[in-house]
């Protein structure tokens, strides 16, 4: 399972504590366009169009799940069920994806 087309995972962030939860950065705006979600950082009330990020269907689902108080384990479990992948694969891909979101400033630990 590849979580995000634009943010290709690398395994450097694994293992990460699955009991952690994250919150979205309020200066990152998300908009759905067709099957994708576009993330645009807002700096000084202006969208930074040099740094646009695209999430595919699964990445968009994770972005939605970050609105809840779910832990990483909860999100991985939901992904495993919804996309019919092994739990360990969902966990590894989620860890990679969240590390990338954190590296671009889209999320931070709760």
C-alpha positions in Angstrom: 0.0 0.0 0.0 1.4 3.4 -1.0 -0.2 6.0 1.1 0.6 9.2 -0.8 1.6 9.7 -4.3 3.4 12.9 -3.8 5.0 12.0 -0.5 6.7 8.8 -1.2 7.6 7.0 2.0 11.1 6.1 3.1 11.6 3.9 6.1 13.8 6.1 8.1 11.1 7.0 10.7 10.3 3.4 11.7 9.8 2.3 14.4 7.8 5.1 16.0 5.5 4.8 19.1 2.1 3.8 17.8 0.5 5.3 21.0 1.3 8.8 19.8 -1.3 11.0 18.3 -0.9 14.1 16.1 -2.7 17.3 15.3 -2.8 19.2 12.1 -0.9 22.5 11.7 -3.5 25.3 11.4 -1.3 27.0 8.8 -1.7 24.1 6.4 -4.9 24.3 4.3 -6.3 21.2 2.6 -8.6 21.1 -0.3 -10.1 18.1 -2.1 -9.8 18.1 -5.9 -11.2 15.1 -7.6 -9.6 12.0 -6.0 -6.8 13.9 -4.3 -6.3 16.3 -1.4 -4.0 19.3 -2.0 -2.1 20.7 1.0 -1.0 24.3 0.8 1.0 26.0 3.6 -0.2 29.5 4.5 2.5 32.0 5.4 1.6 35.6 6.3 -2.0 35.1 5.1 -0.8 34.0 1.6 -0.7 30.5 0.2 2.8 29.3 -0.5 2.3 27.9 -4.0 6.0 26.9 -4.2 5.2 24.1 -1.6 2.0 22.4 -2.7 1.6 18.7 -1.6 -0.7 16.2 -3.1 -2.3 13.3 -1.1 -3.9 10.3 -2.8 -7.0 8.5 -1.6 -5.3 6.8 1.3 -3.2 9.9 2.3 -6.4 11.9 2.3 -8.1 9.3 4.5 -5.2 9.6 7.0 -5.6 13.4 6.9 -9.3 13.0 7.8 -8.5 10.6 10.6 -6.1 13.2 12.1 -9.2 15.3 12.9 -10.1 12.7 15.5 -8.2 12.0 18.7 -7.1 8.6 17.3 -3.7 7.2 18.1 -1.4 6.0 15.4 -2.4 2.4 16.3 -6.1 3.4 15.8 -5.4 4.9 12.4 -3.3 1.9 11.3 -6.1 -0.4 12.4 -8.7 1.6 10.4 -6.5 1.6 7.3 -5.9 -2.1 7.6 -9.6 -2.8 7.7 -10.7 -0.2 5.1 -8.0 -1.1 2.5 -7.6 -4.8 3.4 -3.9 -4.8 4.1 -1.9 -6.5 6.8 -1.8 -4.6 10.1 2.0 -4.5 10.1 2.1 -3.0 6.6 -0.4 -0.4 7.5 1.6 0.5 10.6 4.9 0.8 8.7 3.4 2.9 5.9 1.6 5.1 8.4 4.8 5.8 10.3 6.6 6.7 7.1 3.7 9.0 5.9 3.3 10.8 9.3 7.1 11.3 9.5 6.9 13.0 6.1 3.9 15.1 7.1 5.8 16.2 10.2 8.9 17.0 8.2 7.0 19.5 6.0 5.3 21.0 9.0 1.8 19.7 8.2 1.4 18.0 11.6 2.9 17.9 15.1 2.7 15.5 18.0 -0.4 16.2 20.2 
